[in-house]
Amino acid sequence: MRRRPPVSALTLTALTVLFAARVVGQALVAFVGVPWLPPMEAWYSGLLPYPVLLPVQIGILGLQAAIDRDVWRGHGFFARSTAQTGRRLQWLACGYALAMRRGCW
């Protein structure tokens, strides 16, 4: 009998796919200039130069993929959840969100 994937694995994977779509969309606007997506000013805060931001975003996607994999499998470094780990990840997420907010500096 197949076990059902945990809701957390489905949620994390969906969020990873959404972030990947955003990164790809932003790259398409920056490098190809596709007309059917919003202009770069609509996606990009200017906090980091885009040549620096893109590799950071790709690194975040790699980390998200590793987390997704461990949660799907139910074991591994990122599958061992503790309250302390959760709090640290929340602080990191809040820091990222604040840093990416337009005009926060």
N, C-alpha and C positions, 0 to 999 in steps of 0.2 A: 504494500500500500504506500502510495506517495504521500509525503507530508506536505501540508500547505505551507507556502512561504509566509514568514511573519509579516505582519502589516508594516512594521518598521523597515523591512527590506524593500518592500514595494514603494513605500513613501520615499526612502532615501534614493532609490533608483530613479524615481520620477523627478525628484529635485535635481539629481545629477544630469538627467537628460535635458531638463529645462535650462540649467546653467550652461550646458554645452551648446544648446541652441542659441543662447544669447552670445556666447563667445564666438561662435561661427558667424552669426549675423553681424556682429560688430566687425569681425575680420573682413567679411564680404563688403561692408560699407567702406572700410579703411583702405582695402587693397584693390577691390574690383570696382567700387563705386556703383553698386547695384541701385537702380532708381526706385525699386518697389519697397525698399526699407527706409526707415527714418534716417535723416542725416546724422553724421557722427556726433554733432553737438547734443543730440537727443539721448545718446547712450553713454557718453564719455564725460566724466567730470573734469578731466584735465589734471587731476591730482598727481598722477604718475604719467610720464611720457608713454605714449602707446607702445613703443618698442620695448619698454620695461613691463608694462601692464600685461601684454599678451603672454609672455612666458610665465608670469605669476599666475594668471588665470589657468594656463595649461597645467601648471604644478598643482593648483587647487583641484582641477579635474582629476589628475592622477591620484591625489589623496582621496578624493571622493570615491573613485573607482575601487581603491584598496579597501576602504571602509565598507562599501556596498558588497564587495566580494566576501569579506569576513562575516558580515551580518547575514548574507544569504546562506553561507555554509554553516553558520551557527557556532563557529569557533575561529580562533585567531586573535591577534592583538586587539583589533578594533571591536571584536564581538564581546569581549569581557567588559561589561559595563559596570561602573561603580558611580555612586553619587558624586564623588570627587571629580572623576573624569567628565561627567555630565556638566558640572559647574564650570570646569575649565573650558570645555568646548563652547558653552554659552557665552563666556567672557570673550573668547576668541571671535565668535560670530558677531557679538555686539561691537567689538573693536573694528572688525572688518566693515560692518554696516555703517558705523559712524565715519570711518575713514573714506568710504566711497560716497558718502552723502555730499551732494553738491553744496559748496560754500561752507563746509564745516571748519575750514581753517581761516 
